Amino acid sequence: MLILGAGACGFNIEDQVIGKKSLFPIAEQAGRIAAARDGARAAGVEAFINARTDVFLQNAAADHDKLVDDAIARGRAYHEAGADGLFVPGLTSLELIALLCRELPIPINVMILPNLPERAQLAEAGVARISYGFAPMQGMMRALKAAAKEALQ
């Protein structure tokens, strides 16, 4: 695994099929996570594998209550395959976040979004990590594009 050779000690593995609005089937994604875990061990690195599920991010307009069982099933399978944490971007319901924290034996990571509850509430619910996700990179890219346009005028 090239990333481990470069010095990485942890990484996300997302279940979104890149370029499509679909997710890998649970068993296939668990196999990908297991392969990453095996590769890390073979490289002599106890890497932190943060499994990412895009169940909520891909279904932002859907009733998240109906999606939480899928997220729990994915979290359990990913943990059994070797994941150390679960990242659930797109989920902002404190009740559902707390449910995931109670039901899953691995740390839960959420992404900052406009409707995300306060940090203290998230901590009380059991959230282990809060991420900015891709928002800072997107902001920097907008600023770079604006600066480039200005420089070329």
Secondary structure as UniProt FT lines:
FT   HELIX           2..5
FT   TURN            6..7
FT   STRAND          10..14
FT   TURN            18..19
FT   HELIX           26..42
FT   TURN            43..44
FT   STRAND          48..52
FT   TURN            55..56
FT   HELIX           57..59
FT   TURN            60..61
FT   HELIX           64..66
FT   HELIX           68..81
FT   STRAND          85..87
FT   TURN            89..90
FT   HELIX           94..103
FT   STRAND          108..111
FT   TURN            114..115
FT   HELIX           119..125
FT   STRAND          129..131
FT   TURN            133..134
FT   HELIX           135..151
//
